[in-house]
Structures are given as C-alpha cells and as structure tokens.
Amino acid sequence: MSKKTIVLTGGGTAGHVSLNEAIIPALQEAGYSVHYIGSRNGIEKELITKNFPEIPYHSISSGKLRRYFSLKNFTDPFRVLAGIGQAYAVLKKAKPSIVFSKGGFVSVPVVIAAKLSNIPVVIHESDVTPGLANKLAQPFASHIFTVFQETLNYLPKNKATCTGSVVREQLFKGNKLRGLKLCQFAPGKPVLLVMGGSLGSVVLNDAIRSNLSKLLENFNIIHLCGKGNMDPQLSDIKGYKQFEYVTKELPDLISASDFVVSRAGSNSIFEFLALQKPMLLIPLSSAKSRGDQILNAKLFKNQGFAEVLEEEQLTKETFMEALQTLIQKKDAILGAMSKAERPKTPKEMVELILQYEK
Ligand SMILES: CC(=O)N[C@H]1[C@@H](OP(=O)(O)OP(=O)(O)OC[C@H]2O[C@@H](n3ccc(=O)[nH]c3=O)[C@H](O)[C@@H]2O)O[C@H](CO)[C@@H](O)[C@@H]1O
C-alpha cells in the first residue's frame, strides 16, 4: 500500500513553524509522507529545509499583512491569487489525505486551495485571540485547535477544541553543563536567558544592554537578540553571551538558565512553562500588534507562571524592579508551574489531527 501524505503549512515567523517542526517526526513515525508549503523567503523555508532535508518544500507566492502603508498592499491580492493556484497544483500532485495549517499569511492560499480540492483542513491557533490569517482561513477549515481555552470564545462552537500546548521533544533533552560550557560561563551566578521572540526585540535588547554592567554583578546572561542585532562591542564581556538565533543549541541554553526575560509569543512561553523557568514577560505592545501577546502574558500572570511588565511602562528602573520581583517570587512561580497541565506530546497531537483525515 502506498504511503499516506499530509501537507503542512505555516510561516512568516518561527511561531508559525514550531508546532509543525514538533509534529513532523511523529508523522513520519506514523508512516506519513510529509510535504511542506511555505513562502520563498520566509523563516519556514530555512527551518524546514535545514532541519528536515528529506521533506519536499514547495514555495508559493504569498501576501503579507502590513500595519503601515506600502505599495505592496495593492499587489498582494494578486500574489494571494497566484499562491492559491500554485498550492492547488501542489495538492493535486501530492494528493494528501489532510492539510494542517499553523497559520501566518502564507497559509491562507493553501487552506483555500485545499477546500477547492475537497481536502480536509485542520488549523491551529496558538494565541489567545485568532490572528488575521487564521480568521480568513477559518471558514474553509474542518476543525480548529487552540492552545488557550479562552480562544474558543472567538471561534465557531461546533468546530473548535482546545488541546493545550505541544512542545517539541528536543527541548526536553537539554544539558545544563553543555549550555554553560558553550557560553564559557564560570559557575556560581544564576543564568538569565533573554529571548525577544523568534525575530529578536530591539526593546528587550535595549533594556538588557542599558543595564548590562549592573545585571552582570548578579547574573550570567544569555542573550538571543535576533538576526542583525548582535553588538560586536559587547562580544568580549565575561558572563555575557549573545546569539542571533539558535536552533540545536536552544535546549542546552534553556537548561542552563534559571530565569527568563522574554516577549510573550505563545510557543515561547509554553516552552518556558514546560521547562519550569520563571519568566518576566514584556509583551509586544498593542501599538505594534493586535495585542495578542498582552493577553497571552496576562493569562500567564493570572495563573502565577510569570511576572509582566508592559512595554509602555518599561524603563531602565522598572525593568530592574520587575526582575527583582521575579526573583523574589521564584518559589511561588515554580510551585504554580509544577501544577500546570502538561503539554501534549507530538504523538498525541498527531492523533488529534488525523481524526479529520479523508
Ligand atoms: C512579532 C510577531 O508577529 N510575533 C508573533 C509570533 O512570535 P514568534 O515568532 O516570536 O513566536 P513564538 O514566541 O510563539 O515562538 C518562537 C519560537 O522560536 C523558537 N526560537 C526562538 C529564538 C531562537 O533563537 N531559537 C528558536 O528556536 C522558540 O523556541 C519558539 O518555538 O508568533 C507568536 C505565535 O503565534 C505570536 O504570539 C507573536 O505575537
């Protein structure tokens, strides 16, 4: 019997690829041939072709939601139409029994093409409020999975369920000593991991760097600062290690960390929860986004997993105060985290998705 095929899509930022990366090994183990449809230049192309070179990667044209004026806003509808045609051709050839979409703008043409091809589509929303791409895709989907229970309030009752988070298995295999060695940290001080989401965050980078000498009195610091954001002048400072973006090193670096300062992207915060790292969250402001991270962060704070500092309140001083509060609350936060629902395994998630297969 020939192998069954599944097509995955999602991209734009790593937050729209992480879950796909988590479930690919489980799908392969279940005997599926996996294809990926993504954009030509998005981060999904790099992550999937590098980490899963055996998977056929099909590039399509896609538009982008911009919160600023650009002439491209007028050509994007044509790109989306072209993308639908290209995705339709891929689906016709690959003949999947199901399409799974993790969202992001590139996923919209794929979801529409799947509907036109009569292939069931399952979509996944990891933030509290659905993103625009998933809102557009929703009418074409057979089912929608969410990470947060609260998200169900924004979706049709008859076709949405909350599954909780899924964390890629590789992240549980980190080694603290390997992480410390990679950073050449002397033992003794606690380690602070700073992660500004998959793209890095200038706001977080500034908060850390403007307080650097003070912070280094008490911490060793791992700083994931985002592509193009390394500061060469700080590269020889003892106890401070910068990376643009890490892949296979991430499990060791998280394992080496005692506290985290982060944006509040859904995947990141559930990873830190699963790995029991007390976190100070500085969510992306509503001036720069639809405010999804603010809601993610609020829910984490209400459950006792995190301290939150709003971007509008962020100064050199408030940052140090919030970090101090985090440290004081460490035991309470760890206590709350230890009672949290465990994330689904990729295998469990795959079983849920495949229920909707043709
Ligand atoms: C600017 C923007 O649009 N942000 C959105 C985006 O964030 P973003 O892409 O930052 O998404 P998340 O924080 O959810 O996930 C980031 C992922 O990148 C990984 N990682 C990060 C840094 C690194 O060096 N290596 C690495 O592997 C993390 O482990 C995590 O799995 O998607 C999230 C999930 O829909 C949303 O909540 C965010 O609002």
The ligand as an ORCA input file, in Angstrom:
! r2SCAN-3c Opt
* xyz 0 1
  C       6.201     39.709     16.009
  C       5.189     38.618     15.900
  O       4.459     38.515     14.942
  N       5.112     37.778     16.932
  C       4.198     36.654     16.963
  C       4.940     35.404     16.621
  O       6.029     35.407     17.528
  P       7.295     34.479     17.441
  O       7.572     34.012     16.079
  O       8.360     35.153     18.205
  O       6.665     33.224     18.169
  P       6.772     32.392     19.486
  O       7.341     33.142     20.621
  O       5.422     31.786     19.638
  O       7.769     31.233     19.036
  C       9.116     31.447     18.756
  C       9.733     30.099     18.500
  O      11.062     30.318     18.047
  C      11.946     29.488     18.783
  N      13.273     30.138     18.828
  C      13.406     31.449     19.203
  C      14.662     32.041     19.253
  C      15.793     31.272     18.891
  O      16.944     31.715     18.892
  N      15.599     29.972     18.520
  C      14.362     29.382     18.476
  O      14.234     28.202     18.133
  C      11.282     29.334     20.148
  O      11.761     28.191     20.805
  C       9.804     29.256     19.774
  O       9.433     27.931     19.472
  O       4.099     34.261     16.728
  C       3.505     34.059     18.014
  C       2.647     32.793     17.961
  O       1.626     32.924     17.009
  C       2.714     35.289     18.440
  O       2.260     35.097     19.774
  C       3.602     36.518     18.352
  O       2.863     37.673     18.676
*
